[in-house]
Amino acid sequence: MSRLLRSGAVISAMTMISRILGLLRDVVVARYFPVDGATDAFFVAFKIPNLLRRFFAEGAFSLAFVPILAEYKEKQSREALQDLIDYVAGTLGLILLVITSLGMIAAPWVVEIFAPGFSKQADAQPELAAEMLRITFPYILFISLAGLVGGILNTFSKFAIPALTPALLNVVMIAFAIWGPPYFAEPVMALAWGVFFAGVVQFLFQVPALMRLGLLPKFKVRRAHEGVKRVMRLMIPALFGSSVAQLNLVINTVIASYLVVGSISWLYYSDRFVELPLAIFGVALGTVILPKLSSDHAKADASQFRSTMDWALRLALLISVPATLGLMLLAEPILAAVMMHGAFKWDDVEMSALSLMTYSFGLPAFILVKVLAPGFYSRQDTKTPVKIGIISIFANMVLNVLIVLPWFFSGMAGAHAGLALATALAGYVNAGLLFHTLYKEGIFAAQGGWLKHLLRIAIASIIMGLAVYLVLPEATWWQDASTGLRLGALAGLIILSMASYFLSLRLSGLSFRQILGR
C-alpha cells in the first residue's frame, strides 16, 4: 500500500494548500462582507453551482468515468482510449452547455427552489441572489471540464495537478473580494464574478499536463459510442448516490432560509471547517483508491480489492475520530481565531460554533462514505448507492422534523445547529448501509486486528480530549484576546492534540509505519 500512501500524501498536501487558502478566502469574505441578506444571497448563488460541481466534476462523472477509463487503459488500445476521451468530452460538454444556459435563464425560479424562505424575509434579497446566480452558473461548465481532465490525469497516476487545481478558486476569489468591490454598485457582486473567472482558470491550468500525456480531447459527439453509453448508464444513478451528503446540505439551505437571517451563512462557515479534514483525508482516500479498486476489479483480483478497502477504512477511522473530537472541543476557538475579524462578530462565532459541533459529529461517517462508495463504483455498480442514498435522504428529512421543528418552535436560538445534527446522523445511516451491503455481499471482508485497532483509537482519542480540555481557555478569553494571541493559542492546542493522540497510539504498541498503513 506504500504507493497508494504516497499518492494519498500528494493529494492531501495539495488539498491542504487548497483548504488553507479556502479558509483564508472565508476570512477575507467575513472581513469585508457582514453576515446579512446580501451575503446570504451570494452563498445561495454560490452553493447551487458548487453543488452541481460536486455532482459532475467530483461526484457522479468521476465515479462513472474513471472505472471505464481504467478498463480501457488496461484492456484496449491507445487509439480506443483516445476515442473514448474524445466522445465523452464532447457529450459532457454539450450536456453542460445546455444545463448552464437553462440555469442562467431560470435563475429566479432556481433561487426560489433552493431558498424558498427568501421571499418571506424582510432582509433577504432573492433578486440579488438570482442576478449573481446568472454569473456563477457557468462555473459548472468550466469546472466539470476540469473534472474530466482531472479524471484522466488521476487514472494515469498524475494526482498533484488535479489536487492543486481547487486552490485556484480560492486565489481568484480572494483577489476579487479584496480589489473587486469598488467596481460594483453592490460590493458582493465581486464575489460572483470571482467564481466565474475561477472556473476558467481551473480548467486551463490542467490542460498542459493533459497535453504532455498526449490525450487532449477533441470534443466529438456520437450517441452510439459504446464507451459513452456505458459512462452515461453509470452516471445517471451516480448523480444521486455520490452526492447524498450534498443533497442533505441543500435540504438544510432550504429550511435555513426560513430561519433567522444569518442562518445560511453560519451553516456555510461551519460546513467549511468540517470540509477541511473531509477533503484532506476523505476525498484524498477516495480519489486514490477508486482507480486502484477499478484496476483490481478489471483484473478479477478480489483479494487485493479487499485488502485495499481494509487499508483505507482503517486509515479513515484513525484520522476521522480524533478530528471529530478536536472540532467539537475547539469549535469556538477555531472560529474566534480564524474568522472573528471585521464584520464577523462574537455572536457569529457562537452561532457558527453550534452548527460546527453538530456537523463535526458526522465527520467519520462522511469520510467512510468517501471510502465505501468506491467499493461499488469501481465495480460499475451505481444503483446500490442510489438505493442507500434515498434511505439516507429520507432519514435526514425525518430527523429534521424530529430535531429542528421542536427547536424552532420553542423559540430557542440556534435552530440551524439542529439541521447540521440531522445531516450528521443521516451520514451514519448512509455509511452504515454501504458497509453492511459490501460485507453481506462478500465484496469486503475485514482482515484481522480490527478490535485492537478500534480500542487504540478510542483510548488515544480520550487521552487527547482530556489533554486539550485541561488547558483550554475560557470563552471570554477568546472573545477578548488579540488576533495574534488567539491564533497562537489555537496553534498550540492543535499541536497538543496531535502530539498527545499519536504519542498515545505509539505507546499502545502501534508503530509509526503501522499508523501510516505500511
C-alpha positions in Angstrom: 0.0 0.0 0.0 3.1 2.3 0.0 2.3 3.6 -3.5 -1.3 4.4 -2.5 0.0 6.1 0.6 2.5 8.2 -1.4 -0.3 9.2 -3.8 -2.6 9.9 -0.9 0.1 12.1 0.7 0.5 14.1 -2.5 -3.3 14.7 -2.8 -3.5 15.5 0.9 -0.7 18.0 0.7 -2.2 19.7 -2.4 -5.6 19.7 -0.8 -4.2 21.1 2.4 -2.8 24.1 0.4 -6.2 24.5 -1.2 -8.1 24.3 2.1 -5.8 26.7 3.9 -6.4 29.1 1.0 -10.1 28.3 1.3 -10.0 29.3 5.0 -8.1 32.5 4.0 -10.8 33.2 1.4 -13.6 32.8 4.0 -11.6 35.0 6.4 -11.4 37.7 3.7 -15.1 37.3 2.9 -16.1 37.6 6.6 -13.8 40.5 7.0 -15.2 42.6 4.2 -18.8 41.4 3.9 -21.1 41.4 7.0 -23.4 38.5 7.7 -26.6 40.0 6.2 -29.1 39.4 3.4 -26.6 40.2 0.6 -24.1 37.8 1.9 -26.8 35.1 2.3 -27.8 35.8 -1.3 -24.2 35.2 -2.5 -23.9 31.9 -0.6 -27.1 30.7 -2.2 -25.8 31.8 -5.7 -22.5 30.0 -4.9 -24.0 26.9 -3.4 -26.1 25.9 -6.4 -23.2 25.7 -9.0 -21.0 24.3 -6.2 -23.5 21.6 -5.6 -23.6 20.8 -9.4 -19.8 20.8 -9.4 -19.8 18.0 -6.8 -22.4 16.1 -8.8 -20.5 16.3 -12.0 -16.8 17.2 -11.5 -16.1 15.4 -8.2 -19.1 13.1 -7.9 -21.1 11.3 -10.5 -19.0 11.9 -13.5 -15.7 10.9 -12.0 -17.2 7.8 -10.4 -18.7 6.7 -13.7 -15.9 7.8 -16.0 -12.7 6.6 -14.1 -13.7 2.9 -13.9 -14.5 2.8 -17.6 -11.3 4.8 -18.5 -9.3 2.4 -16.3 -10.8 -0.6 -18.0 -9.9 0.9 -21.5 -6.4 1.7 -20.2 -5.9 -1.9 -19.1 -7.6 -3.8 -22.0 -7.9 -1.5 -25.0 -5.5 0.2 -27.5 -4.3 3.7 -27.2 -6.5 4.7 -30.1 -9.6 3.3 -28.4 -8.6 5.2 -25.2 -8.3 8.5 -27.1 -11.6 7.8 -28.9 -13.4 7.3 -25.6 -11.9 10.5 -24.2 -12.9 12.5 -27.3 -16.6 11.4 -27.3 -17.0 11.6 -23.6 -15.6 15.1 -23.6 -18.0 16.1 -26.5 -21.1 14.6 -24.9 -20.3 16.0 -21.4 -19.6 19.5 -22.9 -22.8 19.6 -24.8 -24.9 18.5 -21.8 -23.3 21.0 -19.6 -23.7 23.8 -22.1 -27.5 23.1 -22.2 -27.7 22.9 -18.3 -25.7 26.1 -17.9 -27.9 28.0 -20.4 -31.1 26.8 -18.8 -29.8 27.6 -15.3 -29.0 31.2 -16.3 -32.4 31.7 -17.9 -34.3 30.2 -15.0 -32.2 31.8 -12.2 -35.1 33.4 -10.3 -37.0 30.1 -10.2 -33.9 28.2 -9.2 -33.3 30.5 -6.3 -36.9 30.1 -5.2 -36.5 26.3 -5.2 -33.2 26.3 -3.2 -34.2 29.1 -0.8 -38.0 29.5 -0.8 -37.9 31.3 2.6 -36.1 34.3 1.0 -39.4 35.7 -0.3 -40.8 35.7 3.2 -38.0 37.6 4.9 -37.8 41.4 5.0 -33.9 41.5 4.9 -33.4 38.7 2.3 -32.5 39.6 -1.3 -33.8 37.0 -3.7 -33.4 39.3 -6.7 -29.7 39.8 -5.9 -29.3 36.1 -5.5 -30.8 35.4 -8.9 -28.6 38.1 -10.5 -25.5 36.6 -9.0 -26.6 33.1 -10.0 -26.6 34.1 -13.7 -22.9 35.0 -13.2 -21.9 32.0 -11.2 -23.8 29.3 -13.1 -21.2 28.9 -16.0 -18.8 27.8 -13.3 -20.3 24.3 -13.5 -19.4 24.1 -17.2 -15.7 25.0 -16.7 -15.2 23.1 -13.5 -16.8 19.9 -14.9 -14.4 20.1 -17.9 -11.6 20.5 -15.3 -13.1 17.4 -13.6 -12.9 15.5 -16.9 -9.2 16.4 -17.3 -8.5 15.6 -13.7 -10.1 12.1 -14.0 -7.8 11.3 -16.9 -4.8 12.5 -15.0 -5.7 10.5 -11.9 -6.2 7.4 -14.0 -2.6 7.8 -15.1 -1.5 8.4 -11.5 -0.9 12.1 -12.1 -2.5 13.3 -8.8 -0.8 16.5 -8.0 -2.1 18.9 -10.6 -5.8 17.9 -10.2 -5.5 18.0 -6.4 -3.9 21.5 -6.5 -6.5 22.9 -9.0 -9.2 23.7 -6.4 -6.7 26.1 -4.8 -7.1 28.4 -7.8 -10.8 29.0 -6.9 -9.7 30.5 -3.6 -6.8 32.5 -5.1 -9.1 34.2 -7.6 -11.9 34.8 -5.2 -9.6 36.3 -2.6 -8.3 38.7 -5.3 -11.9 39.7 -6.3 -13.0 40.0 -2.7 -10.2 42.5 -1.8 -9.9 44.5 -5.0 -13.2 44.0 -6.8 -15.9 45.6 -4.6 -15.2 49.3 -5.5 -16.1 48.5 -9.2 -19.7 47.4 -8.3 -22.7 49.2 -7.0 -23.4 46.1 -4.9 -20.0 45.1 -3.5 -20.9 41.4 -3.1 -21.2 41.1 -6.9 -17.4 41.0 -7.0 -17.5 37.5 -5.4 -19.9 36.2 -8.1 -17.5 37.3 -10.8 -14.7 35.8 -8.9 -16.4 32.4 -9.1 -16.9 32.8 -12.8 -13.3 33.5 -13.7 -12.0 30.9 -11.2 -13.8 28.2 -13.3 -12.0 29.3 -16.4 -8.6 29.4 -14.7 -9.1 25.9 -13.1 -9.9 24.3 -16.5 -7.0 25.9 -18.3 -4.5 25.1 -15.5 -4.7 21.4 -16.1 -4.6 21.4 -19.9 -0.8 21.5 -20.2 -0.5 18.3 -18.1 -3.0 16.6 -20.3 -1.1 17.7 -23.4 2.0 16.1 -22.1 0.2 12.8 -21.9 -0.9 13.2 -25.5 -4.6 12.8 -24.5 -6.1 16.2 -25.2 -9.8 15.7 -26.1 -11.2 16.7 -29.5 -14.8 17.1 -28.3 -16.7 14.8 -30.6 -20.4 13.8 -30.2 -21.8 10.4 -31.2 -24.6 8.8 -29.1 -23.9 5.3 -30.4 -20.3 5.2 -28.9 -20.3 2.2 -26.6 -18.0 3.8 -24.0 -20.1 6.9 -23.8 -23.3 4.9 -23.3 -21.6 2.9 -20.5 -20.5 6.1 -18.8 -23.9 7.6 -19.1 -25.6 4.5 -17.8 -23.3 4.6 -14.7 -23.5 8.4 -14.3 -27.3 8.8 -14.1 -27.8 6.9 -10.9 -24.4 8.0 -9.6 -25.7 11.6 -9.8 -27.8 10.8 -6.8 -25.8 8.2 -5.0 -22.5 10.0 -4.9 -23.9 13.3 -3.6 -26.2 12.3 -0.8 -24.4 14.5 1.7 -24.6 17.5 -0.6 -28.4 16.9 -1.2 -28.8 16.9 2.6 -27.0 20.2 2.7 -29.4 21.6 0.1 -32.3 20.5 2.3 -30.6 22.4 5.1 -30.3 25.5 3.0 -34.0 25.3 2.1 -35.0 25.0 5.7 -32.4 27.6 6.9 -33.9 30.2 4.5 -37.0 30.1 6.8 -34.9 30.7 10.0 -33.4 33.9 11.2 -31.2 35.9 8.7 -27.7 34.7 9.0 -28.5 31.0 9.4 -27.3 30.2 5.9 -24.0 32.0 6.5 -23.5 30.3 9.9 -24.1 26.9 8.3 -21.8 27.7 5.5 -18.9 28.7 7.7 -19.2 25.7 10.0 -19.5 23.4 7.0 -16.2 24.8 5.7 -14.3 23.6 8.7 -15.8 20.1 8.5 -14.9 20.1 4.8 -11.2 20.7 5.7 -10.5 17.2 7.1 -13.1 15.6 4.9 -11.3 16.9 1.8 -7.7 16.4 3.0 -8.3 12.8 4.1 -11.7 11.5 2.9 -11.6 12.9 -0.7 -7.9 12.1 -1.0 -8.5 8.4 0.1 -11.5 8.1 -2.2 -9.6 9.6 -5.2 -6.6 7.3 -4.7 -8.5 4.0 -4.2 -11.0 4.4 -7.0 -8.5 3.8 -9.9 -6.8 1.1 -7.8 -10.1 -0.7 -7.0 -11.2 -0.3 -10.6 -7.9 -1.9 -11.8 -8.2 -4.7 -9.2 -11.8 -5.4 -10.4 -10.7 -5.4 -14.0 -8.0 -7.9 -13.2 -10.5 -10.0 -11.1 -8.2 -9.7 -8.1 -10.7 -10.0 -5.3 -8.0 -10.5 -2.6 -6.2 -7.3 -3.5 -9.6 -5.4 -3.8 -10.5 -6.4 -0.2 -7.0 -5.5 1.1 -7.2 -2.0 -0.4 -10.6 -1.4 1.1 -9.4 -2.7 4.5 -6.4 -0.4 4.5 -8.5 2.6 3.5 -11.1 2.0 6.2 -8.5 1.6 9.0 -6.8 4.8 7.9 -10.1 6.7 7.6 -11.1 5.9 11.2 -7.6 6.6 12.5 -7.8 10.1 11.3 -11.6 11.0 11.4 -12.3 10.0 15.1 -9.7 12.4 16.7 -10.5 15.1 14.0 -14.2 14.9 15.1 -13.3 15.3 18.8 -10.9 18.1 18.1 -13.5 20.1 16.1 -16.1 19.6 18.8 -13.8 20.8 21.6 -12.3 23.6 19.6 -15.3 24.9 17.7 -15.4 28.3 19.3 -11.6 28.8 19.5 -11.3 27.9 15.8 -13.9 30.3 14.7 -12.7 33.0 17.0 -9.1 32.7 15.9 -9.7 32.3 12.2 -12.9 34.1 11.4 -13.5 36.9 14.1 -12.3 39.9 12.2 -14.1 43.0 10.9 -17.7 42.3 10.2 -17.6 38.8 11.8 -18.6 39.3 15.4 -18.6 37.1 18.6 -22.3 36.4 18.1 -21.5 34.9 14.7 -18.7 32.8 16.4 -21.2 31.4 18.9 -23.9 30.6 16.3 -21.4 29.1 13.8 -19.8 27.1 16.6 -23.1 25.5 17.5 -23.5 24.1 13.9 -19.8 23.3 13.7 -20.0 21.0 16.7 -23.1 19.2 15.4 -21.7 18.9 11.8 -18.4 17.6 13.0 -20.2 14.7 14.8 -20.8 13.3 11.4 -17.3 13.6 10.1 -16.3 9.9 10.5 -19.4 8.9 8.5 -18.8 11.4 5.8 -15.2 10.1 5.4 -16.3 6.5 5.5 -18.8 7.2 2.7 -15.9 8.5 0.6 -14.1 5.2 1.1 -17.0 2.8 0.9 -18.8 4.2 -2.2 -15.8 3.5 -4.5 -16.2 -0.2 -3.5 -19.4 -0.1 -5.6 -18.5 2.4 -8.3 -15.2 0.6 -9.1 -17.3 -2.5 -9.9 -19.5 -0.3 -12.1 -22.4 -0.7 -9.7 -24.1 2.7 -9.3 -27.6 1.5 -8.4 -26.8 0.2 -4.9 -25.5 3.6 -3.6 -28.6 5.2 -5.1 -31.0 3.0 -3.1 -29.0 3.6 0.1 -28.9 7.3 -0.7 -32.7 7.5 -0.9 -32.9 6.0 2.5 -30.3 8.4 3.8 -32.1 11.5 2.5 -35.4 10.2 3.8 -33.7 9.8 7.2 -32.4 13.3 7.0 -35.9 14.7 6.4 -37.4 12.7 9.3 -34.6 13.8 11.6 -35.1 17.5 10.6 -38.7 17.2 11.6 -37.9 15.5 14.9 -34.9 17.8 15.8 -35.3 21.2 14.1 -39.1 21.8 14.3 -39.3 21.4 18.1 -36.1 23.5 18.5 -37.5 26.3 16.2 -41.0 26.5 17.8 -39.5 26.5 21.3 -38.1 29.9 20.5 -34.5 28.9 21.4 -31.6 30.3 19.4 -29.5 28.1 17.2 -32.1 26.0 15.4 -29.7 25.9 12.4 -27.5 23.6 14.5 -30.3 21.0 14.5 -30.1 21.0 10.7 -26.4 20.1 11.0 -27.1 17.4 13.5 -29.7 15.8 11.3 -27.2 15.8 8.4 -24.6 14.2 10.6 -26.9 11.4 11.8 -28.1 10.8 8.2 -24.4 10.4 7.3 -24.2 7.4 9.7 -27.2 5.9 8.1 -25.6 6.2 4.7 -22.2 4.8 5.8 -23.7 2.0 7.8 -25.8 0.7 5.0 -23.0 0.9 2.5 -20.7 -1.1 4.8 -23.4 -3.6 5.6 -24.1 -4.2 1.9 -20.4 -4.6 1.0 -19.9 -7.1 3.8 -23.1 -9.0 3.2 -22.4 -9.5 -0.5 -18.8 -10.6 0.2 -17.3 -7.7 -1.6 -15.4 -6.7 1.6 -14.1 -8.9 4.3 -12.4 -7.4 7.3 -8.8 -8.6 8.0 -7.6 -9.4 11.5 -6.8 -6.9 14.2 -9.8 -4.7 13.9 -10.9 -4.8 17.6 -7.4 -3.8 18.8 -7.3 -1.1 16.2 -10.6 0.4 17.3 -9.6 0.2 21.0 -6.3 2.0 20.3 -8.2 4.8 18.5 -10.7 5.2 21.3 -8.1 5.3 24.1 -5.8 7.7 22.2 -8.8 10.0 21.4 -9.9 10.1 25.1 -6.4 11.0 26.2 -6.2 13.7 23.5 -9.6 15.1 24.6 -8.6 15.3 28.2 -5.3 16.9 27.4 -7.0 19.6 25.4 -9.9 20.1 27.8 -7.5 20.7 30.8 -5.6 23.6 29.1 -8.5 25.1 27.1 -9.0 28.8 27.9 -12.5 30.1 28.8 -14.8 31.5 26.2 -14.3 35.1 27.5 -10.6 34.8 26.8 -11.2 34.0 23.2 -13.6 36.9 22.9 -11.2 39.5 24.4 -7.8 38.3 23.2 -6.0 39.9 20.3 -5.9 38.1 16.9 -2.2 37.1 17.4 -2.9 35.6 20.8 -5.9 33.7 19.6 -4.0 32.3 16.6 -1.1 31.3 18.8 -3.3 29.6 21.4 -5.2 27.7 18.7 -1.9 26.5 17.1 -0.7 25.4 20.5 -3.9 23.4 21.2 -3.8 21.8 17.7 -0.1 20.7 18.3 -1.0 19.4 21.7 -3.9 17.4 20.4 -1.9 15.8 17.6 1.1 15.1 19.8 -1.0 13.5 22.5 -3.0 11.4 20.1 -0.2 10.0 18.1 2.1 9.5 21.1 -0.8 7.6 22.8 -1.1 5.4 19.7 2.7 4.8 19.8 2.7 3.9 23.5 -0.2 1.5 22.8 2.2 -0.5 20.6 1.2 0.9 17.2 4.4 1.8 15.3 4.5 4.8 13.0 4.8 2.5 10.0 1.6 0.9 11.1 0.0 4.2 11.7 0.7 5.1 8.1 -0.7 1.8 7.0 2.6 0.4 5.7 
